[in-house]
Amino acid sequence: MHLTTERDGSVVIVRVGETRLIYPLLSEFAETVTALIKNAEHKILIDLSQVIYLDSASIGCLMDLYRQSVTSGSTLKLSGVHKRVRTMLTMTGAQEFIEIHGDERSALDTFGV
């Protein structure tokens, strides 16, 4: 899986470099974000700008990561969410929990960076 992390001030950005975020790729993705949460990173932004499709397992994974972040006192948000991906998140109700932004700058601004 093509996955990188970088920091912008106090926010850790996890960049997903795949066009499809699907079940076979979730292990590394989930492990990376879970490690950030466990290491007390309180502001996590997941950049999905390359992702044009995600499956139900990925939506479930995002919801699980969101629950982990809330439990640990962290904030997890999504940026670069394409229309198709946003529709999938909306159909499942995930957008009711996870904050979704169309671009990285607007997402970072909500963190106060």
Contacts in CASP RR format, 6 or more apart in sequence:
PFRMAT RR
TARGET T0000
AUTHOR 0000-0000-0000
METHOD contacts of the structure
MODEL  1
MHLTTERDGSVVIVRVGETRLIYPLLSEFAETVTALIKNAEHKILIDLSQ
VIYLDSASIGCLMDLYRQSVTSGSTLKLSGVHKRVRTMLTMTGAQEFIEI
HGDERSALDTFGV
1 16 0 8 1.000
1 17 0 8 1.000
1 18 0 8 1.000
1 25 0 8 1.000
1 28 0 8 1.000
1 29 0 8 1.000
2 16 0 8 1.000
2 17 0 8 1.000
2 18 0 8 1.000
3 14 0 8 1.000
3 15 0 8 1.000
3 16 0 8 1.000
3 17 0 8 1.000
3 18 0 8 1.000
3 28 0 8 1.000
3 29 0 8 1.000
3 32 0 8 1.000
4 14 0 8 1.000
4 15 0 8 1.000
4 17 0 8 1.000
5 12 0 8 1.000
5 13 0 8 1.000
5 14 0 8 1.000
5 15 0 8 1.000
5 32 0 8 1.000
5 36 0 8 1.000
6 12 0 8 1.000
6 13 0 8 1.000
6 15 0 8 1.000
7 13 0 8 1.000
8 45 0 8 1.000
8 108 0 8 1.000
8 113 0 8 1.000
9 113 0 8 1.000
10 42 0 8 1.000
10 43 0 8 1.000
10 111 0 8 1.000
10 113 0 8 1.000
11 43 0 8 1.000
11 44 0 8 1.000
11 45 0 8 1.000
11 108 0 8 1.000
11 111 0 8 1.000
11 113 0 8 1.000
12 36 0 8 1.000
12 41 0 8 1.000
12 43 0 8 1.000
12 44 0 8 1.000
12 45 0 8 1.000
13 45 0 8 1.000
13 46 0 8 1.000
13 47 0 8 1.000
13 104 0 8 1.000
14 29 0 8 1.000
14 32 0 8 1.000
14 33 0 8 1.000
14 36 0 8 1.000
14 44 0 8 1.000
14 45 0 8 1.000
14 46 0 8 1.000
14 47 0 8 1.000
15 47 0 8 1.000
15 49 0 8 1.000
15 50 0 8 1.000
16 29 0 8 1.000
16 46 0 8 1.000
16 47 0 8 1.000
16 48 0 8 1.000
16 50 0 8 1.000
16 51 0 8 1.000
17 50 0 8 1.000
17 51 0 8 1.000
18 25 0 8 1.000
18 50 0 8 1.000
18 51 0 8 1.000
19 50 0 8 1.000
19 51 0 8 1.000
19 52 0 8 1.000
19 53 0 8 1.000
20 51 0 8 1.000
20 52 0 8 1.000
20 53 0 8 1.000
20 54 0 8 1.000
20 55 0 8 1.000
21 29 0 8 1.000
21 48 0 8 1.000
21 51 0 8 1.000
21 53 0 8 1.000
21 54 0 8 1.000
21 55 0 8 1.000
21 58 0 8 1.000
22 53 0 8 1.000
22 54 0 8 1.000
22 55 0 8 1.000
22 57 0 8 1.000
22 58 0 8 1.000
23 55 0 8 1.000
23 57 0 8 1.000
23 58 0 8 1.000
26 57 0 8 1.000
26 58 0 8 1.000
26 61 0 8 1.000
29 61 0 8 1.000
30 61 0 8 1.000
30 64 0 8 1.000
30 65 0 8 1.000
33 44 0 8 1.000
33 46 0 8 1.000
33 65 0 8 1.000
33 76 0 8 1.000
34 65 0 8 1.000
34 68 0 8 1.000
36 44 0 8 1.000
36 74 0 8 1.000
37 44 0 8 1.000
37 65 0 8 1.000
37 68 0 8 1.000
37 69 0 8 1.000
37 72 0 8 1.000
37 74 0 8 1.000
37 76 0 8 1.000
38 72 0 8 1.000
40 72 0 8 1.000
40 74 0 8 1.000
41 74 0 8 1.000
42 73 0 8 1.000
42 74 0 8 1.000
42 75 0 8 1.000
43 74 0 8 1.000
43 75 0 8 1.000
43 111 0 8 1.000
43 113 0 8 1.000
44 69 0 8 1.000
44 74 0 8 1.000
44 75 0 8 1.000
44 76 0 8 1.000
44 77 0 8 1.000
45 76 0 8 1.000
45 77 0 8 1.000
45 78 0 8 1.000
45 79 0 8 1.000
45 104 0 8 1.000
45 107 0 8 1.000
45 108 0 8 1.000
45 111 0 8 1.000
46 62 0 8 1.000
46 76 0 8 1.000
46 77 0 8 1.000
46 78 0 8 1.000
46 79 0 8 1.000
47 79 0 8 1.000
47 80 0 8 1.000
47 104 0 8 1.000
48 54 0 8 1.000
48 78 0 8 1.000
48 79 0 8 1.000
48 80 0 8 1.000
48 81 0 8 1.000
48 82 0 8 1.000
48 85 0 8 1.000
49 79 0 8 1.000
49 80 0 8 1.000
49 82 0 8 1.000
49 104 0 8 1.000
51 82 0 8 1.000
51 85 0 8 1.000
52 82 0 8 1.000
52 84 0 8 1.000
52 85 0 8 1.000
53 84 0 8 1.000
53 85 0 8 1.000
54 62 0 8 1.000
54 85 0 8 1.000
54 88 0 8 1.000
56 92 0 8 1.000
59 88 0 8 1.000
59 89 0 8 1.000
59 92 0 8 1.000
59 94 0 8 1.000
60 94 0 8 1.000
62 78 0 8 1.000
62 89 0 8 1.000
62 94 0 8 1.000
62 98 0 8 1.000
63 94 0 8 1.000
63 97 0 8 1.000
63 98 0 8 1.000
65 76 0 8 1.000
66 76 0 8 1.000
66 97 0 8 1.000
66 98 0 8 1.000
68 74 0 8 1.000
69 75 0 8 1.000
69 76 0 8 1.000
75 111 0 8 1.000
76 98 0 8 1.000
77 98 0 8 1.000
77 99 0 8 1.000
77 100 0 8 1.000
77 101 0 8 1.000
77 107 0 8 1.000
77 110 0 8 1.000
77 111 0 8 1.000
78 89 0 8 1.000
78 98 0 8 1.000
78 99 0 8 1.000
78 100 0 8 1.000
78 101 0 8 1.000
78 107 0 8 1.000
79 101 0 8 1.000
79 102 0 8 1.000
79 103 0 8 1.000
79 104 0 8 1.000
79 106 0 8 1.000
79 107 0 8 1.000
79 108 0 8 1.000
80 101 0 8 1.000
80 102 0 8 1.000
80 103 0 8 1.000
80 104 0 8 1.000
80 107 0 8 1.000
81 89 0 8 1.000
81 100 0 8 1.000
81 101 0 8 1.000
81 102 0 8 1.000
86 95 0 8 1.000
86 100 0 8 1.000
89 95 0 8 1.000
89 98 0 8 1.000
89 100 0 8 1.000
99 107 0 8 1.000
99 110 0 8 1.000
101 107 0 8 1.000
101 110 0 8 1.000
END
